[in-house]
Amino acid sequence: RSTLFPYTTLFRSPYPAALQDADQALRWAEEYRRKLPTTTPPLVVLGEGSGGALAATLSGRIGDQIGPSIGSTVLVSPCLDSRATRRSYARYSEDGLLSRSLMDHIWDLYLPDSADRVRPEVMPLRAREFGGRPPTLLLSAEHDPLHDEGHEYLARLESAGVATERHTFAGQIHGFFGVLALPLGERAFQAVVRNLRRYAMDATSAMAA
């Protein structure tokens, strides 16, 4: 079963509104899971763009032993740091829908207090510890300013012993994942489906053992 929830967008309300919405949704989903008549695997969280930041933050709490259990994380072109200094910003910030100036504007709206921009619960890449987090799948677009921070985040997870899987889609821009009419958009979607099926089978087998 899957649950989609609308959260307060970064454009409408500053931090911590969106994170609070995500946390409430996760707790509701966990309560619902526990009431199901059959034992089910721990939750999977999936987020794209700013939703990826929320998913990574919630998964980070598992490493800190805070909040409901999460069995797997799926990040699609996640936004994980406010620093626009990585190579992908220099190369691709004018290639598609997402530009450096737009990202600066988004951060000004969501985090008007610059002191919040170093908080790990807002910037997952600012965390000091990455161990204990759930296995993570990353899907990234080659021509996305956010490309490098997603792969840097995955490298931090791998260094901490977290299982990871990654797919980079050549020639694609930020937002391609939701366009199933594109061949690579469909391929990315199917990569998520395969990952979730494998997780469900492995988790179910582990519970039955």
N, C-alpha and C positions, 0 to 999 in steps of 0.2 A: 504494500500500500504506500501511497505517496501523499504528501501534504504540501500544498503551495500556500504561502502566506504573503499578503501585502505588508510591507513595512514602511514606516515613515521615511521618505526619500531624503537623501543628503541635501537636496535642493530646498526642501520645505522647512526642516527643523534642524537645528545644530545638535551636535553630540550632547547627551548620549541617547537621543530619542530612537534612532534606528537600531542601536544595539539593544536597548531595552525591549523593543518590539521583537527582535530576533530571539532574545533570551526567553521571553514569555511564550513565543511560539514553540520553541524547543521543549520547554517544560510541559506545555500542553500535549505535544506529540508523545513525550515520554510517558505521561500519565495515561494517555489513550493506549499506548502500546502495552503497558502493564495490565490493562483491563481486558485485553484480547483473550479469547477462550483458549488459545494455544500459545505455547512459548514461541517468541519471535526473536530474531537477532537484534542487537542494539541498532540504534538509529544511524542513518546516513545523512549527512548534511551536504548540500550542493549549493553553490553560489556563483554567480557570474558578475564580473566587474566589481562594483561596490558591494554586491551581495557576496562576492568571494572574500572580501575583507571580513564581513560578518561571520561567514562560515569558518574562516581560518581562526578568528578570535574565539569562537565557541569551541572549536577543536583544541585550541591552546589551553582552555580551561580544564580539559581532560588531563593534560599533562600536569596541571597544578591540582588535580583532584577536586575540582569545583564543578558543580552542575551535573546534569544528566549524562549518562554514558553515551558515547558516540563510537560506532564501530568502524566508520569509514568517512572520508571527506573527499568531495569532488570540487575542484576549483577550475573555473573557466575564465580565462583572461582576468585574473584577480587583480584588484587594486590594493597593494599591501604596504605602501610607503608614500609619504608626501614629497620625498626628495626626487626632483626631476633631473637627476644628474647621471643617470645610467645611459649607456650607449644607445639603447633602443629609443630613448627620448630624442636624442640628437638626430637619429637616422629616420625616424618614422612619425614624428609629431605632426607633420603636415600631410601625411599620406592618406588619412581616412577621416573617420568620424571623430576621433579623439585627438585633441591637440594639447600642447603644453599650456597654452593660455586658458583653455577650457578646464583643464585639471587644476590650474591655479585658482580659477574662479570657484570650482567645486570645493576645494579645501578651505577657501575663505568663507564660504557659506556654512560648511559643516563644522569647521574648527576655527572660529574667529579668534580664539585665544591660542596663540602660537605655542604656549606651554603644553597644550594638549597633544601637539604633534609629535611628541617624543614618548607618549604613553603606549606601552606595548598592547594594551587592550584596544587601542585605536589603530595602531600601526603594527601589524603582526611581525614585520621584519625587524622591529626594535626589540623584540623579546630576547632575553638572555639565555633561556633554556628552551630547547626544542624536543627534548626527549619525552617519551611517554605518550606521544600524540598518535592518533589513529592513522592507519595506512591512507595515503593521499594520492589521488589522481589529478594531474594537471593537464589541461588543454590550453594551448596558447596559439595565437595568431602571429605569424612571422612579422608582419608589418604593423605591429601594435606597440605604441610607446610603453605599455605595461609588460611587454614580453620579458625583459631582463629581470624585473623584480620577481616575477613568478618563478623563474628558473633559479634565482638566487635563494628564494624561500625553500624550494625543493632541495637544493644542495644543503641547506642548513638542516633540514629534516633527515636527509641521508647521513650526514655526519653524526647525527644523534641516534642513528640506528633505526629510524622509522622507515618502513617499507613504502616505496613510491613507484609511480608509473607516470610517464609523461608522453604527450603527443604534441608536436608542433606542426601547424598546418601552413605550408609554404604559400606565400603570396596573399595570405588572408589579412584582413584588417579587424580591428576591434568590433565586436558585434556580429561576426559572421556565424556564430554558433546557432543563433535563433533563426537563420534563414535556411530552412531545410530544402528549398528549391535549388540551392547551391550544392554541387556534388560534395565539396569538402565540408559543408555544413551538415549534410546528412551523414557523412563519414564520422564526423566528430560526435554527433548524436549517438551513432551506433557504438562508438568506443565507450561512451558512458553506459549504454545498455549492457554491453558485454562485461564491463567492470562490475556493475551492480549485480548482474546474474551470478558472476563468479563469487562475489562477496556473499550473496545470500546462500549459495550452495556450500561454501566453505564454513560459514558461520553456523548453518543448520547442522552440518556434519559434526562440527566441533561440539555443539550442544548435545547431540545425540550420543557422542562417544562416552 
